[in-house]
Structure formats: structure tokens, C-alpha cells
Amino acid sequence: MGETLASTSSSTASGGSPPIESAWINAYKSLSPRWQSSALSPQSAIPIAISRVNQVDAGRLDIEMSAMLKEQMVKVFSVMKPGLLFQYEAELDAFLEFLIWRFSIWVDKPTPGNALMNLRYRDERATDMRGKIRTGLEGPGLTVYQKLWYCVATVGGQYIWTRLQSFSAFRQWGDSEQRSIARRAWLILQRIEGFYKAASFTNLLVFLFTGRYRNLVERALQARLVYGSPHMNRAVSFEYMNRQLVWNEFSEMLLLLLPLLNSSSMKSLLSPFSKDKSSSSSGDEMLCPICQTNPTTVYLALPCQHRYCYYCLRTRCAATPSFRCSRCSEPVVAMQRHGVSINIEKND
């Protein structure tokens, strides 16, 4: 074929006359099979890398969405009998998971978490398709068979396992005093749980290595998460999450440190830096530091000589043997009525 085209082109260049008609027909017939074979041959899939962080975040967002819906449902039934929803908590969780599945995966739409992360499910078994592959994200969604099994595994399987665990714990199958059948069933459940956790851990390691299939259900159904749009980034801003984490850590630090601090000592330590101390110190000295009123029966705390109401000072000294003055944090060892030179009350 190459020789035919070469000879034709040489004759054209030398003589200036166009090639004969049979030469073009022979060239077309020789090249046509190759063109058809290349057009009909299945193209190899373009390797794509889906962010593992996006996939994990999508699953976490779905969990948070389910928790938010559950919280709203609990508020709706808050006026009913206390503990009523606790008995049907497993059914409520299964119902919410079914609603999310029904209005997302069943109608070929991404779950809320997948939508925020720009992800969708693709049937990995049908990716070797003939046609143009431009981005590597092409491929059909899940089939009806995959959707139904996804619902059975995620909604029904989790509900049955939760109820089975609660029933076995309530019946105390794990006790050694139980019958052999119950004890054997308990051991079988424990082995199944151990096997599932080991398989999940192995799948996690494979997922971190390859970036495919977050859980065992997706791997069994070959439902892979791919980007819904190749030119769209994930739509989640971590600014609110960062603020929430900062405030949570700050509140936990305060809850840890505040019980260790002495409020009276901190008040006395910060009192010299108070701005309005000079203007209001004379007026505050005449008021009881506990009730902040002008005492009718004035008593002095010894040895600091600060003024108190008799009732306020007496009750505080009786309740706290090591009571300290609210103004100077000095230990109050005795009480003295204002204007009397002898001690009439003492703390034991």
C-alpha cells in the first residue's frame, strides 16, 4: 500500500498528471479495515485518581445529615411519653437511612455528602465500554440490582444486626449459665463481628492504597465513587469547622482549668488593676460584700475588719469553716459586732 501511494505521488510530481482512479480505490480498500478495527476496538480506560479525603468526608457528611434529621424527629416527639423513641431508636435510624437512599441513590442522584464533595456512584463493571473516553469519568450509574442490594446491605443489614445485638444482650446470651444453644449463638455472633471488623480493616488498607471502595458494600457491588463533574471542586468550606474546633478545644480547656483556680485569690490578684476602684471603693466598703446591701446589723470579720451583715457572715462561716473574706481573701477567724470591743462570735 505504501509503495502504491509512493509511486502515485512520484508519478504526479514528475509528470504533473493526476493519479489514476484505481489507485485511490485500492488505497481506500487497504486502509478501510484498519480504520474500522480501530474505531470498533474497546478503548482502555483512562486511569483516574479520586481524592480519598473527598470520599471519607462524603461518608462523614452523610452520617451528620442523618444525625441532624434524627435530632429534628426527636424534637417533634419530645412532648410524648419519655423513653418512647428510645425503644424504637433502631427503627428510626433505619427509616431515616431509607429516606436518604430513596431520594438519592434510587433516583440516580448523589447522597447529600457525595453532592457536596462532587461525587457520584459509577458501575465499575460497565466501564469497559466502546466509545469515546475523554476524562475517564464516563460510565453509567448503578443498576436497579445494585441499588436494591445497596439498600438491603446498608439499611436492612444494619437494622437487623442492631436488633440482634440488643436482643442477645437483653437475653444475656453471653452468660455462662445460659443454655448451650444461646451460648453457641452468642459465640457465633462474636465471630461474625470479629470477621467483619477484620475485613473492614483490610478493606480500609486497600482503600488507602488504591483509592477505590470505602467499605465492603461498595466493593461487593463494584460501585465506585467518581467525580460528577471534572471541572468542579468540592463545595465544602472548612472555615466554620475550624472555628467550631477552636471553640470546642477552648471550652474544654476552661472546663479543665477553672475548677483548679481559686476565685477569691484571682479576684484579689486582679483587684489592683480595676479602673473604678478609686471611685467606688469608699461606697463599696459600706456595703455587705455578699448581698451588696447596706447592713442593718453590722458585723466585722476578724482580723481584716470588713463590714458584713450578721446573717450573711454567720451563714457563710457556718457553711464553710475555712471561709475567707470576700474583699481581701483573708481567713475569717472570728466575728465582732461593729462598735463592740470584744469578740462575741468565733468560728470553730
C-alpha positions in Angstrom: 0.0 0.0 0.0 2.9 2.3 0.9 4.6 1.5 -2.4 1.3 2.3 -4.3 0.9 5.7 -2.7 4.6 6.4 -3.2 4.6 5.5 -6.8 1.4 7.5 -7.4 2.9 10.6 -5.7 6.1 10.3 -7.6 4.3 10.0 -10.9 2.2 13.0 -10.0 5.2 15.1 -9.1 7.2 14.1 -12.2 4.6 14.1 -14.9 2.1 16.7 -13.4 -0.9 14.4 -14.3 -3.3 13.2 -11.6 -3.2 9.6 -10.4 -5.5 7.1 -12.0 -8.8 6.3 -10.3 -7.9 2.7 -9.4 -5.0 3.9 -7.3 -7.3 5.8 -4.9 -9.8 3.0 -4.7 -7.0 0.5 -3.9 -5.6 2.7 -1.1 -9.1 3.1 0.4 -9.8 -0.6 0.4 -6.4 -1.3 2.0 -6.9 1.3 4.8 -10.6 0.8 5.5 -10.2 -2.4 7.6 -7.7 -0.8 9.8 -9.9 2.3 10.4 -12.9 0.1 11.3 -10.9 -2.1 13.6 -9.5 1.0 15.5 -13.0 2.6 15.7 -14.7 -0.6 17.0 -12.0 -1.8 19.4 -12.7 -1.1 23.1 -10.6 1.8 24.4 -8.6 1.3 27.5 -9.9 3.3 30.5 -8.0 6.4 31.4 -6.6 6.0 34.9 -8.1 8.5 37.3 -7.4 9.3 40.9 -10.3 10.2 43.2 -9.3 12.1 46.3 -9.6 9.8 49.3 -10.3 12.7 51.6 -13.3 13.6 49.5 -14.7 10.1 49.7 -14.2 9.9 53.5 -15.6 13.4 54.0 -18.7 12.4 51.9 -19.4 9.5 54.2 -19.0 11.6 57.3 -21.3 14.3 55.9 -24.0 11.6 55.3 -23.7 10.5 58.9 -24.0 14.1 60.1 -27.1 14.6 57.8 -28.7 11.5 59.3 -28.0 12.7 62.8 -29.5 16.1 62.1 -32.7 14.5 60.7 -32.8 12.3 63.8 -32.5 15.3 66.1 -35.4 17.0 64.4 -37.5 13.9 64.7 -36.7 13.6 68.4 -37.8 17.3 68.9 -41.1 16.5 67.1 -41.9 13.7 69.5 -40.5 15.5 72.6 -43.9 16.1 74.1 -44.8 12.4 74.0 -44.1 9.8 76.7 -40.4 9.9 77.8 -38.4 7.0 76.6 -40.8 6.1 73.8 -38.4 6.8 71.0 -35.6 5.1 72.8 -37.4 1.8 72.4 -37.7 2.3 68.6 -34.4 4.0 68.0 -33.2 1.3 65.6 -36.4 1.6 63.6 -36.0 5.4 63.4 -32.4 5.1 62.2 -33.4 2.6 59.6 -36.3 4.8 58.4 -34.0 7.9 58.0 -31.4 5.9 56.2 -34.1 4.5 53.9 -35.4 8.1 53.1 -31.8 9.2 52.2 -31.4 6.2 50.0 -34.9 6.6 48.4 -34.4 10.2 47.3 -30.8 9.9 46.3 -29.4 6.6 45.1 -32.7 5.1 43.9 -33.4 8.1 41.6 -29.8 8.2 40.3 -28.8 11.2 42.4 -25.8 11.5 44.8 -26.3 11.4 48.5 -26.0 14.8 50.3 -22.4 14.1 51.3 -21.5 13.0 47.8 -23.2 16.0 46.2 -21.1 18.4 48.4 -17.9 16.5 47.5 -18.8 16.4 43.8 -19.0 12.6 43.7 -21.4 10.1 42.2 -21.6 6.3 42.0 -20.5 4.5 38.9 -21.0 0.9 37.9 -17.4 -0.2 37.6 -18.4 -3.4 35.8 -19.6 -1.4 32.8 -16.6 1.0 32.4 -15.0 -1.1 29.6 -17.4 0.3 27.1 -16.9 1.1 23.4 -16.9 4.7 22.7 -15.1 7.9 23.3 -13.4 8.2 26.7 -12.4 11.8 27.3 -11.9 12.3 31.0 -12.0 8.8 32.5 -15.1 9.7 34.5 -17.6 8.4 32.0 -19.7 5.4 32.8 -23.3 4.6 33.7 -24.7 4.8 37.2 -25.8 1.9 39.4 -28.2 -0.7 38.0 -31.5 -1.5 39.7 -30.0 -4.7 41.1 -27.1 -2.7 42.7 -29.4 -0.1 44.1 -31.6 -2.7 45.8 -28.7 -4.7 47.2 -27.2 -1.4 48.5 -30.4 -0.7 50.4 -30.6 -4.3 51.8 -27.0 -4.1 53.0 -26.8 -0.6 54.4 -30.4 -0.2 55.7 -31.7 -3.7 56.3 -28.4 -5.3 57.3 -27.5 -2.6 59.8 -31.0 -2.7 61.3 -31.1 -6.5 61.7 -27.6 -6.5 63.3 -28.5 -3.8 65.7 -31.7 -5.5 66.8 -29.9 -8.9 67.1 -27.2 -7.4 69.3 -29.7 -5.7 71.6 -31.8 -8.8 71.8 -28.9 -11.0 72.7 -27.7 -8.6 75.3 -31.2 -8.3 76.8 -31.5 -12.1 76.9 -27.9 -12.4 78.3 -26.8 -15.0 75.8 -23.2 -14.4 76.8 -23.6 -15.6 80.3 -22.0 -19.0 81.1 -25.2 -20.0 83.0 -27.3 -19.9 79.9 -28.2 -22.9 77.8 -25.7 -24.3 75.3 -27.7 -23.1 72.3 -27.8 -19.5 73.4 -24.2 -19.6 74.4 -23.3 -21.0 71.0 -25.3 -18.4 69.2 -23.5 -15.7 71.2 -20.1 -17.1 70.2 -21.2 -17.2 66.5 -22.3 -13.5 66.7 -18.9 -12.6 68.2 -17.0 -14.4 65.5 -19.1 -12.8 62.8 -18.4 -9.4 64.3 -14.7 -10.1 64.5 -14.6 -11.3 61.0 -16.5 -8.2 59.7 -14.1 -5.9 61.6 -11.1 -7.6 60.2 -12.5 -7.5 56.7 -13.3 -3.8 57.1 -9.8 -3.0 58.3 -8.3 -4.9 55.4 -10.6 -3.0 53.0 -9.5 0.3 54.6 -5.9 -0.5 53.9 -6.7 -1.4 50.3 -8.8 1.8 50.0 -5.9 3.9 51.3 -3.6 2.3 48.8 -5.8 2.3 45.7 -8.4 4.9 46.4 -11.3 2.7 45.5 -14.3 1.4 47.5 -14.6 2.9 51.0 -16.4 0.0 52.5 -17.2 -3.6 51.9 -20.7 -2.9 50.4 -19.2 -0.7 47.7 -16.5 -3.3 46.9 -19.0 -6.2 46.7 -21.3 -4.3 44.4 -18.4 -2.7 42.5 -20.0 0.7 43.0 -17.1 3.2 42.7 -17.2 6.9 43.6 -16.0 9.2 40.8 -16.3 12.9 40.3 -19.6 14.1 39.0 -18.1 17.0 37.1 -14.4 17.1 36.1 -14.3 20.9 36.4 -15.9 21.3 39.7 -14.2 21.3 43.1 -15.8 20.2 46.3 -18.2 22.7 47.7 -17.4 22.4 51.4 -15.7 25.3 53.3 -13.8 24.3 56.4 -13.9 27.8 57.9 -16.9 27.0 60.1 -15.4 23.6 61.1 -12.1 25.2 62.1 -13.9 27.8 64.2 -16.0 25.1 65.8 -12.9 23.0 66.6 -11.1 26.0 68.2 -14.1 26.9 70.4 -14.6 23.3 71.5 -10.9 23.0 72.5 -11.0 26.3 74.2 -14.1 25.4 76.2 -12.6 22.1 77.2 -9.5 23.8 78.4 -11.6 26.2 80.5 -13.6 23.3 82.0 -10.3 21.7 83.0 -8.6 24.8 84.4 -11.5 26.7 86.1 -12.0 24.1 88.9 -8.3 24.4 89.8 -8.4 28.1 90.3 -9.4 29.9 93.5 -11.9 32.6 92.6 -11.1 34.6 95.7 -7.4 34.6 95.0 -8.0 35.5 91.4 -10.2 38.4 92.4 -7.7 39.7 94.9 -5.0 39.4 92.3 -6.9 41.3 89.7 -8.4 43.9 92.0 -5.4 46.3 91.8 -5.9 46.6 88.1 -9.6 47.6 88.4 -10.3 51.0 86.9 -13.2 52.1 89.1 -11.7 51.0 92.4 -10.7 54.6 93.4 -14.2 56.0 92.6 -16.3 53.3 94.2 -14.1 51.9 96.9 -15.5 54.2 99.6 -19.1 53.3 98.8 -18.4 49.6 98.5 -16.8 49.5 101.9 -20.1 50.4 103.5 -22.0 47.6 101.7 -22.0 43.9 102.6 -19.8 42.1 100.0 -22.2 39.1 100.0 -25.6 40.7 99.5 -24.4 44.1 98.3 -26.8 46.0 100.5 -26.3 48.3 103.5 -26.3 46.0 106.5 -28.8 46.7 109.3 -26.9 44.7 111.9 -23.2 45.4 111.1 -20.6 42.7 112.0 -16.9 42.8 111.3 -14.9 39.9 110.1 -11.7 39.5 112.0 -8.9 40.1 111.6 -9.5 42.2 108.4 -12.3 44.4 109.9 -14.5 44.4 106.8 -18.2 45.0 107.2 -20.9 42.3 106.8 -24.5 41.6 107.5 -24.7 39.4 110.5 -26.9 36.8 108.7 -24.6 36.7 105.6 -21.4 36.4 107.6 -22.8 33.9 110.1 -24.3 31.6 107.4 -21.1 31.6 105.4 -18.9 30.9 108.4 -21.2 28.0 109.5 -21.3 26.5 106.0 -17.6 26.9 105.3 -15.3 26.6 108.3 -12.3 27.9 106.3 -14.3 30.9 105.0 -12.2 33.7 103.5 -13.2 37.4 103.4 -14.8 38.2 100.1 -12.9 41.5 99.8 -9.3 40.6 100.8 -9.4 36.8 100.9 -8.1 36.7 104.5 -9.3 33.7 106.6 -12.1 34.8 108.9 -11.3 33.5 112.4 -13.9 35.5 114.4 -16.9 37.8 114.2 -17.3 41.1 116.0 -20.2 43.5 116.2 -19.5 46.9 115.0 -18.8 49.3 117.9 -18.2 46.5 120.4 -14.6 46.0 121.6 -14.9 42.2 122.5 -15.4 39.2 120.3 -18.9 37.8 120.6 -18.8 35.1 117.9 -16.0 32.8 116.8 -15.6 30.2 114.1 -14.9 26.7 115.3 
